[in-house]
Amino acid sequence: MNADLLRRGLAELSLPADGPLADRLLRYAAEIEAWNPAYGLVGASGDELIVKHLLDSLAPLAVIKELLEGIASSRSPGALSKDRPELRLADLGTGAGLPGIPLALAFPEARVALVDRMTRRIRFLEAMRDQLPLPNVDIVEEQVEHARGRWDLLTFRAFRPFERKLFKRVFALCETDGFVVAYKGKADKAQTELAEIEGLYSSAEIRPVAVPFLEDERCLVVLRPARR
């Protein structure tokens, strides 16, 4: 595992290049590679795993923190601490825990739910929660369409194209003042997909994302649910 590559990437993202974050991310990557032959978690290893999965997951962290902190500041004093002491994020169709585990490691102030329907992936996620460890992570074995609960921010990456039936359910899982954040590739393709769910969101913004050492175009689609 190329520790130097990860550390340089973290530095480019203004994250600590040395210390617990980098060490736990390297351990996580090593565990993915160890489990991958039997569990088929991701189609990458080595440098590609670090760049296309770990750094790609963390590249929008500043935007996600900005959104969550904005939610917190807009609520009445004590609203977060009274019933839910932490901001709540759910990663839908998380697979091997991407981007949910890197986000949970880098932003421990948030409570992160990892949602996936496949039992073998759930076993891997449970092992990671214990080994890394991840005290701020909850694991939900469920299809997105059948998930229950409400979260302040929902993420998904390498998931399906935007479609109305799915997004009706996704937006139902989002707090009224929350956000849905989709990791996407090319901005023009993301713009085309937005037309499929027009009317389900009150606002949509496509933000470019720079992933260290990756030339491919990446963007983040930030959506706010329509008022219900």
C-alpha positions in Angstrom: 0.0 0.0 0.0 1.5 3.4 -1.1 1.3 5.3 2.2 3.1 8.3 0.6 0.5 8.6 -2.1 -2.3 8.7 0.4 -0.5 11.2 2.7 0.3 13.6 -0.2 -3.4 13.3 -1.3 -4.6 14.1 2.2 -2.3 17.2 2.3 -3.7 18.4 -1.0 -7.2 18.2 0.6 -6.0 20.2 3.6 -6.4 17.1 5.8 -3.7 15.8 8.3 -1.1 13.9 6.3 0.2 12.2 9.4 -1.5 10.8 12.5 -4.7 8.7 13.2 -6.6 9.7 10.1 -4.0 8.5 7.6 -3.1 5.5 9.7 -6.7 4.3 9.9 -7.3 5.0 6.2 -4.3 2.8 5.3 -5.6 0.1 7.5 -9.0 0.3 5.9 -7.5 0.1 2.4 -5.4 -3.0 3.5 -8.6 -4.7 4.8 -10.4 -4.0 1.5 -7.6 -5.7 -0.4 -7.6 -8.6 2.1 -11.3 -9.2 1.9 -11.7 -8.4 -1.8 -10.9 -11.8 -3.4 -13.7 -13.5 -1.4 -16.2 -10.6 -1.1 -15.7 -8.6 -4.3 -15.9 -5.3 -2.6 -14.3 -3.0 -5.2 -12.7 -3.4 -8.6 -9.4 -1.7 -7.7 -6.3 -2.2 -5.6 -3.0 -0.4 -4.8 -2.7 3.2 -6.1 -6.0 3.0 -7.9 -7.8 2.0 -4.7 -6.3 5.0 -2.9 -7.0 7.6 -5.6 -10.3 6.4 -7.1 -11.9 5.3 -3.8 -10.3 6.8 -0.7 -9.3 10.3 -2.0 -12.4 10.4 -4.3 -14.6 9.8 -1.2 -12.8 12.6 0.8 -12.5 15.2 -2.0 -15.9 16.8 -1.2 -15.4 16.7 2.6 -15.2 20.5 2.9 -18.5 20.9 1.1 -20.2 18.3 3.2 -18.9 19.8 6.4 -20.1 23.2 5.2 -23.6 21.9 4.6 -23.8 20.1 7.9 -22.5 23.0 9.9 -25.0 25.3 8.0 -27.8 23.0 9.1 -26.6 23.2 12.7 -26.3 26.9 12.7 -29.8 27.5 11.2 -31.5 25.5 14.0 -32.6 27.0 17.3 -29.9 26.8 20.0 -29.9 23.5 21.7 -32.0 21.8 19.0 -29.2 19.4 18.1 -28.2 18.7 21.7 -31.6 18.0 23.1 -32.7 15.0 21.1 -29.9 14.2 18.7 -26.5 15.3 19.9 -24.9 14.8 16.5 -25.6 15.7 12.9 -26.7 12.6 11.1 -25.4 11.4 7.7 -26.5 8.3 5.8 -24.5 6.7 3.0 -26.9 4.9 0.7 -25.7 1.8 -1.1 -22.4 2.1 0.7 -20.9 -1.1 -0.6 -17.4 -1.4 1.0 -18.2 1.8 3.0 -17.4 4.4 0.3 -17.7 7.3 0.9 -19.2 6.7 4.4 -16.2 5.2 6.2 -13.7 7.8 5.0 -16.2 10.6 5.9 -16.8 9.1 9.3 -13.1 8.9 10.0 -12.5 12.5 8.8 -15.6 14.0 10.4 -16.1 12.2 13.7 -18.6 14.9 14.9 -21.2 13.4 12.6 -23.2 10.2 13.2 -22.9 8.1 10.0 -25.2 5.3 8.9 -23.9 2.9 6.3 -26.9 1.5 4.4 -26.5 -1.6 2.1 -28.6 -4.6 1.2 -26.0 -7.3 0.8 -25.1 -9.4 3.8 -21.5 -10.1 2.8 -20.9 -6.3 2.6 -22.6 -5.9 6.0 -20.2 -8.4 7.5 -17.2 -6.4 6.2 -18.6 -3.1 7.5 -19.2 -4.6 10.9 -15.6 -5.8 11.0 -14.4 -2.3 10.0 -16.5 -0.7 12.7 -14.8 -2.9 15.3 -11.3 -2.8 13.9 -10.7 0.8 13.0 -12.7 1.5 15.3 -15.7 3.6 14.2 -17.8 4.6 17.3 -19.8 7.1 15.3 -21.0 4.6 12.7 -24.3 2.7 12.5 -24.8 -0.2 10.0 -28.2 -0.7 8.3 -28.8 -3.9 6.3 -31.6 -2.8 4.0 -32.5 -1.8 0.5 -32.6 2.0 0.1 -36.2 1.8 -1.0 -37.1 0.1 2.3 -34.9 2.1 4.7 -36.5 3.9 7.6 -35.4 7.0 9.4 -34.5 10.6 8.7 -31.1 12.1 8.2 -29.6 15.6 7.9 -27.5 14.6 4.8 -27.7 11.7 2.5 -24.8 10.7 0.2 -24.4 8.1 -2.5 -21.5 7.3 -4.8 -21.2 4.9 -7.8 -25.0 4.4 -7.3 -27.7 4.4 -9.9 -28.6 7.2 -12.3 -31.2 9.6 -11.1 -34.7 8.2 -11.4 -38.0 9.4 -10.0 -39.2 6.3 -8.1 -35.9 6.0 -6.2 -35.5 9.7 -5.5 -39.0 10.0 -4.1 -37.8 7.5 -1.4 -34.4 9.1 -1.0 -35.9 12.6 -0.4 -38.4 11.0 2.1 -35.3 10.0 4.2 -34.0 13.5 4.2 -34.8 16.1 6.9 -36.7 19.1 5.4 -33.7 21.4 6.0 -31.2 18.7 4.9 -29.4 17.8 1.7 -28.9 14.9 -0.7 -25.4 14.8 -2.0 -24.6 12.7 -5.1 -21.0 11.9 -6.1 -20.9 12.1 -9.9 -18.5 12.2 -12.8 -19.1 14.6 -15.7 -21.1 17.7 -14.9 -23.0 17.7 -18.2 -24.2 14.2 -17.6 -25.3 15.1 -14.1 -27.2 18.0 -15.5 -29.0 15.7 -17.8 -29.9 13.3 -15.0 -31.4 16.2 -13.0 -34.1 16.5 -15.6 -35.4 13.0 -14.6 -36.2 14.2 -11.0 -37.4 17.7 -11.7 -40.0 18.8 -9.2 -38.7 16.6 -6.4 -36.1 19.1 -5.2 -36.3 22.7 -4.2 -32.8 23.5 -5.3 -29.9 21.8 -7.1 -26.3 22.8 -7.5 -23.5 21.1 -9.3 -20.1 21.7 -7.8 -16.8 20.7 -9.4 -14.6 18.4 -7.3 -10.9 18.0 -7.6 -9.6 14.6 -6.6 -5.8 14.5 -6.1 -3.9 12.6 -8.8 -7.1 11.9 -10.8 -7.5 13.5 -14.2 -11.1 12.3 -14.7 -13.8 14.9 -14.2 -15.7 14.7 -10.9 -18.6 16.7 -9.5 -20.9 16.9 -6.6 -24.7 17.3 -7.0 -26.2 19.1 -4.0 -29.9 18.8 -3.7 -32.4 20.1 -1.2 -35.8 18.2 -1.0 -39.0 20.0 -2.1 -41.1 21.2 0.8 -43.5 18.5 1.9 
